[in-house]
Amino acid sequence: MHIHPHPPGLDIAALRQRLLDERAALQQASRDTAEARRPVDLDQTSIGRLSRMDAVQQQAMAQATDRRKTAALQRIDAALARMQAGDYGWCVTCGEPIAPKRLALDPAAAECIACASKR
């Protein structure tokens, strides 16, 4: 834990609300697309081969999108946990402050731009 809970210049309340709003939107989007991720019925008597291929492709795209949403939720939850612990705004790699402009663009950022650029 750092001596100063958050680097100066951060509006923690506003950033926290943005994270919570984004989290709620991602959760709602995941609920809205749940049907598209369900297993595809491959009964050859009910739909043609091309329709089955299209359905499988749409399912795969929906599942990939859901994986991205899950990863985004994990980043948000980690940022909220860092806020709770008093470590928010500090790079998890080098320990230096993350620029307020970077956090304004991505409130879930865990690394400063220098460390993120190295990966």
Secondary structure, DSSP 8 states (H G I E B T S, - for coil): --SSSS-TT--HHHHHHHHHHHHHHHHHHHHHTTGGGS-----TTTS-HHHHHHHHHHHHHHHHHHHHHHHHHHHHHHHHHHHHHT-TTB-TTT--B--HHHHHH-TT--S-HHHHHH-
